[in-house]
Structures are given as C-alpha cells and as structure tokens.
Amino acid sequence: MTIEPDTAQPERLLRLAEVRHRVGLGKTMIYAMIGEGRFPKPYKITAAAARWSEREVEAWIERVVRGN
C-alpha cells in the first residue's frame, strides 16, 4: 500500500530537531546521507537557517519502510 502525500495540507518546513526525531537519526548521519544522495536536502531559508520539506521527509520514511 502506497501512501500519497496529502496535497490538501499546506507544506510545512521542519527544523533539524524535528527531522531527527521523526527519522531516529543524528545530525551527523543525516548530513552524511545527504552527501551520499540518500536523504532529502534542506532548503536554505537564510544564511543561518535550513529547513526540510515535511513531505520529502515523509516520502523518505515511506521508501525506507517499503525497503526501496
């Protein structure tokens, strides 16, 4: 069963702490996986702020659960 993202909901941008909580990985592992192309890249909001798309993180979780 594939769960499609709920496009009726507005896009949310997540802080690193929330991403870490949702995926159960630490900052170092998340950034290593980004560098390997295995995790969604954050969006730079300002020079000091990066945020992740909630939909992209949820899609990544779904792929992991499915084993892809």
N, C-alpha and C positions, 0 to 999 in steps of 0.2 A: 504494500500500500504506500503510495507516494502522497505526501502532504504538500499541497501547494501553498505558497505564502499567501497570507491574507492581504490582498491588494486594497481592500476597503479601509484598512487601517493606515494612518499616515506613517511614513518612515521614521524610525527612531534611530538616533545615533548613540552608541554606547561608549562609556569610558572604559579604560583598560580594566579597572577593578571589576566591573560588571562582566566583561568578556571573560576574565579569569574565572570568575565564579561560575558562569554558565558552562564553560568548556572543561573546567577542572585542571587547567594547566597554568604554569607560572609564566611570568613575563619573559624570561629568557627563552623558554621553549616556544612560546607564541612567536617571538621575533625570529627565532631560528627557522621555524616553519614558514614564516612569511618569506624569508630569504630563499628558501627552497621552493617557493611557489605552492606550498601545501596548505596555506591558510590565507583568508582574505586580508588584503592590505587595508590599513586605516586611511581615513581621509584627513588631511591636514586642515584644520579649521583656522588655526593661527600658527605663528612660529613655534609656540609652546604647547599647542593642544592638538591631539589626534583623537579621532573617534571612529568607531567601526559601525558599519551598517548592521542593524539588528537582523534584517532579512538575510544578508550574506552570512552572518554568523549562524543563524538558524539553519540555513541551507547546508552549511558545512557540517553541522551536527547531524543533520539528516543523512548526509552522504556517509559519515562515519558509522552511523547506526546500521545503514544498509550494507556497509562493507565495500563501498566504492572508493 
